[in-house]
């Protein structure tokens, strides 16, 4: 996730999973949409950080490599820990 937007040839997938909630894998086009979808999932289901399953918030490229993650507060981070998008 070293770019805020995905190139046309690559797709990112956001992984969402929490206790008592559906597990989702959603294609995203940029770090902003990943952040927004994560916070909507968190708020809709009313989950706390301790409810999140391992890997929840990870963003993977088309080969399955983790390229970033969304933290509980909705911030998007790249694989090097650099902030990509501030939560809204």
Phi, psi and omega in degrees: 000043182281000174233153178283342179231143182281142173292160184298333183276346184244147176236141175254150177232128177265129180259126180233127179201133178210157180303128177076009182236157177293147174270128183233146170233112188240129176289132179233154183257345181198172182292329179294315180291325176298316179298314181298314180295320178299312183292326175295316177300310181302311184287321182298316181269356178061039183273148173261169182301325181287346178278342185289136178281157177305134180091350179300129181094356178288144176243123183244151175275184185295340178266002177091001179282134178291123182246358178175180176206159176252123180279166186306326181280359176096359178287142178259129182239143176276180184294344178264001180086013178273137179293126179257324183209130176280140178296145180267000000 
